[in-house]
């Protein structure tokens, strides 16, 4: 386990310490995490994808046509795009967690993207750590 990952786990455990007996994912802990993020993120936050989004895998890892991929990126979000995270949605998806409301900076198109798929552009900010911790928590604390 890397030192950075251990730091993430320590921050996540501290977040839930004394508030919840269990830090695993549930409606209650997801709501708590959302409130925590909304109180600590400085909106708007410039974000980008951690890795390719689900729709892109067919084109980047599979047999998808590269020209079709370039065409679809005009109307769909790409993990290489830079977005402005405006807010976190009021509802969540059981499989995808909290949904981020973002605008693509290049054309101002609006999207909802799972928050776990996003990271702050600037790695030296508190926002980067907050979003990184959330992604690690959502993926690992089931």
NORNORJO-V248248 format. One record per run of one state. SS is the DSSP state (alpha for helix, beta for strand, coil for the rest). FROM is the first residue (numbers start at 1). LEN is the number of residues. If there is no record, write none. Layout:
# NORNORJO-V248248
SS & FROM & LEN
SS & FROM & LEN
This chain:
# NORNORJO-V248248
coil & 1 & 2
alpha & 3 & 14
coil & 17 & 10
alpha & 27 & 14
coil & 41 & 4
beta & 45 & 5
coil & 50 & 4
alpha & 54 & 7
coil & 61 & 5
alpha & 66 & 7
coil & 73 & 10
beta & 83 & 11
coil & 94 & 3
beta & 97 & 8
coil & 105 & 5
beta & 110 & 5
alpha & 115 & 3
beta & 118 & 3
coil & 121 & 5
alpha & 126 & 15
coil & 141 & 2
